[in-house]
Structure formats: C-alpha cells, structure tokens
Amino acid sequence: MAGKVSKNARRDGSKEIVSKWGGKIVVKSVFENGRMRHFAVCEKTGNQARKPRDLM
C-alpha cells in the first residue's frame, strides 16, 4: 500500500502501487474537452478508476 502519495509522484513511478487483482496501478492523463483528466488503470485487468485508491 502506498499511503499518501501525490498524483505527480505516482506518475513518476517513485512507488509501485498494486491493485486488489495483483496488477500494477498506473496513473494516466488524457487531454480532452480542453482539460487534463487523470485516471488510474490496473495493468493486469484493464480496470479504470478516478483514483488509484479505488482499485486497491
């Protein structure tokens, strides 16, 4: 478990976060509708959530 790590630190890969399905959680950013949108993705299952905590 990662504890309190900022969204920017998660993007750098300073800590590895593991989902409840055993896959690595990666935070991705997409520019759509004129704004940046950040979301978390489990690499093993492909599940997406707004925050990495939702996948843990």
N, C-alpha and C positions, 0 to 999 in steps of 0.2 A: 504494500500500500504506500502511496506517495505522501500522504499528509497534505499540508498546504503548500502547493507549488503553483506559481503563477502560470497563466496561459502561455506567456512568452517563453518561460523556462521549459514547458512541455514541448514546444515547437523545436527548441534547440536539441532536445534529446538528452538533457542532463540527467534525467531519471527515467527508468523504464517502468511503465505502468502496465499491469497485467489485468485483463478483464476476467469476469467470472467464468468465461468459457475457455480460459487458458491462453488466449491470444494477446499480442501486444497492442496497446491502445495508442493510436497516433492522432494528433490534433491537426486538422487540415483547415485551410482557409480558401474561400471562394469569393470572388468579386462579382456580385450580381445585384441588379437594380440600383446601381450607384453606391453600394456599400459593401464592406467586407463582412463576410459571415463565417464564423468559426464553428467547427463541429468535430466531434470525436468519432473515430472509426476503429472497430476491432478488426485487426488484420486477418484473424483466423476465420471469423464468421461473416464479416462484412456489415455487422450491425452498426447503425449510426445513432448518435445521441447528441444533444446540445452541449452537454458537459461530460468529461471523462468519468466523473463520479457516478453518472447514471449507468455506466457499463460495468462498474466494479461490483 
